[in-house]
Amino acid sequence: MKYLKKRRIGLKNNGSGASTKSSEPDPLEGMANMFDLGVVLIVGLLLTLFSVYHLQGLFSETSTMTILKQDKKTHELEIITKEGKKVSIKKVSKEKVQGKGERLGVAYKLNDGSMVYVPE
């Protein structure tokens, strides 16, 4: 009778004295698949965003890009310029300045609200 109590059908001894069932699947086995699926979805989302907003030029060393960003609350503008590997950020404010300079061109505001700059 002692022999039957130690030996249980469907159980394996893993050497540490504890027994594990060999016929039941591991409940955490599916979590690895969910993690892989999450990583694939995140990479796919990033690639989609880059293609929708035409931001592939951020990864090219020879490209030149200019992005205009405006804050909704303060209405401050930021001009982000990328030339090759160099990225520069310039903040535009509504403060008036004085000084000497030269005229570069003329800007016109159209009826639809857009602005056109015509260099001389």
Secondary structure as a PSIPRED ss2 file (coil, helix, strand):
# PSIPRED VFORMAT (PSIPRED V4.0)

   1 M C   1.000  0.000  0.000
   2 K H   0.000  1.000  0.000
   3 Y H   0.000  1.000  0.000
   4 L H   0.000  1.000  0.000
   5 K H   0.000  1.000  0.000
   6 K H   0.000  1.000  0.000
   7 R C   1.000  0.000  0.000
   8 R C   1.000  0.000  0.000
   9 I C   1.000  0.000  0.000
  10 G C   1.000  0.000  0.000
  11 L E   0.000  0.000  1.000
  12 K E   0.000  0.000  1.000
  13 N E   0.000  0.000  1.000
  14 N C   1.000  0.000  0.000
  15 G C   1.000  0.000  0.000
  16 S C   1.000  0.000  0.000
  17 G C   1.000  0.000  0.000
  18 A C   1.000  0.000  0.000
  19 S E   0.000  0.000  1.000
  20 T E   0.000  0.000  1.000
  21 K E   0.000  0.000  1.000
  22 S C   1.000  0.000  0.000
  23 S C   1.000  0.000  0.000
  24 E C   1.000  0.000  0.000
  25 P C   1.000  0.000  0.000
  26 D C   1.000  0.000  0.000
  27 P C   1.000  0.000  0.000
  28 L C   1.000  0.000  0.000
  29 E H   0.000  1.000  0.000
  30 G H   0.000  1.000  0.000
  31 M H   0.000  1.000  0.000
  32 A H   0.000  1.000  0.000
  33 N H   0.000  1.000  0.000
  34 M H   0.000  1.000  0.000
  35 F H   0.000  1.000  0.000
  36 D H   0.000  1.000  0.000
  37 L H   0.000  1.000  0.000
  38 G H   0.000  1.000  0.000
  39 V H   0.000  1.000  0.000
  40 V H   0.000  1.000  0.000
  41 L H   0.000  1.000  0.000
  42 I H   0.000  1.000  0.000
  43 V H   0.000  1.000  0.000
  44 G H   0.000  1.000  0.000
  45 L H   0.000  1.000  0.000
  46 L H   0.000  1.000  0.000
  47 L H   0.000  1.000  0.000
  48 T H   0.000  1.000  0.000
  49 L H   0.000  1.000  0.000
  50 F H   0.000  1.000  0.000
  51 S H   0.000  1.000  0.000
  52 V H   0.000  1.000  0.000
  53 Y C   1.000  0.000  0.000
  54 H C   1.000  0.000  0.000
  55 L C   1.000  0.000  0.000
  56 Q H   0.000  1.000  0.000
  57 G H   0.000  1.000  0.000
  58 L H   0.000  1.000  0.000
  59 F H   0.000  1.000  0.000
  60 S C   1.000  0.000  0.000
  61 E C   1.000  0.000  0.000
  62 T C   1.000  0.000  0.000
  63 S C   1.000  0.000  0.000
  64 T E   0.000  0.000  1.000
  65 M E   0.000  0.000  1.000
  66 T E   0.000  0.000  1.000
  67 I E   0.000  0.000  1.000
  68 L E   0.000  0.000  1.000
  69 K E   0.000  0.000  1.000
  70 Q E   0.000  0.000  1.000
  71 D C   1.000  0.000  0.000
  72 K C   1.000  0.000  0.000
  73 K C   1.000  0.000  0.000
  74 T C   1.000  0.000  0.000
  75 H C   1.000  0.000  0.000
  76 E C   1.000  0.000  0.000
  77 L E   0.000  0.000  1.000
  78 E E   0.000  0.000  1.000
  79 I E   0.000  0.000  1.000
  80 I E   0.000  0.000  1.000
  81 T E   0.000  0.000  1.000
  82 K E   0.000  0.000  1.000
  83 E E   0.000  0.000  1.000
  84 G C   1.000  0.000  0.000
  85 K C   1.000  0.000  0.000
  86 K E   0.000  0.000  1.000
  87 V E   0.000  0.000  1.000
  88 S E   0.000  0.000  1.000
  89 I E   0.000  0.000  1.000
  90 K E   0.000  0.000  1.000
  91 K E   0.000  0.000  1.000
  92 V E   0.000  0.000  1.000
  93 S C   1.000  0.000  0.000
  94 K C   1.000  0.000  0.000
  95 E C   1.000  0.000  0.000
  96 K C   1.000  0.000  0.000
  97 V C   1.000  0.000  0.000
  98 Q C   1.000  0.000  0.000
  99 G C   1.000  0.000  0.000
 100 K C   1.000  0.000  0.000
 101 G C   1.000  0.000  0.000
 102 E C   1.000  0.000  0.000
 103 R C   1.000  0.000  0.000
 104 L C   1.000  0.000  0.000
 105 G E   0.000  0.000  1.000
 106 V E   0.000  0.000  1.000
 107 A E   0.000  0.000  1.000
 108 Y E   0.000  0.000  1.000
 109 K E   0.000  0.000  1.000
 110 L C   1.000  0.000  0.000
 111 N C   1.000  0.000  0.000
 112 D C   1.000  0.000  0.000
 113 G C   1.000  0.000  0.000
 114 S C   1.000  0.000  0.000
 115 M E   0.000  0.000  1.000
 116 V E   0.000  0.000  1.000
 117 Y E   0.000  0.000  1.000
 118 V E   0.000  0.000  1.000
 119 P E   0.000  0.000  1.000
 120 E C   1.000  0.000  0.000
